[in-house]
Amino acid sequence: MVRRTKEEALQTRNRILDAAEQVFYDKGVSRTSLADIAAQAGVTRGAIYWHFENKGDLFTAMFDRVLLPLDELKAPPADGGEDDPIARLATVLKWCLQAASTDPRRRRVFDILFLKCEFVEEMGPVMERHQTSMREGVGKIEADLMLAIEKGQLPADLDTRRSALYIHAFIGGFLRDTLLLPASDDFASHIDGFIDACLDALRTSHALRKTPAKAGRRH
């Protein structure tokens, strides 16, 4: 009986999260009330409060069901990944964008986050979670670039911080564009070329190299 009760509670929680995802997507976060979510889920507002403290807590739980585009970079490298960090980085980045482009749940959640969410006070934890993920994503990209330099795959004078920010900015821009223009261009078909172009820029662009220290003035 206890096990059945726990399973029923989990089913109710998931039904609430499914309903929240759909209503947030349809109406936007600020225009959605807990009553709207309760009606969509077929539960009472009390049932929502039994599982979640407030709308921000509910949004965070919904959001945590999918990985952010660069969350995959935090995972340990696959076998051999440390021997070819550029190949690993390319594989992960391409997989991130393909999944974000083709998986319906990811697309809905990213659409809500990027286009239909106002980061007002009650959404503070969501903003913090997003900012933390961005910082960690940039840091992991930079770590992979530094490893690639050690392996001789990238120029020794590459500005790894600038390059990591460049790649991260591209990922964010790609996601917003593919959400805003879902039918006008087939972004998914260009993903391999986009990522290869980014990595080629790391090897060849002088704009991504470290700025030489200025020589001291002679007296």
Order of alpha helices (4+ residues) and beta strands (2+ residues): alpha-alpha-alpha-alpha-alpha-alpha-alpha-alpha-alpha
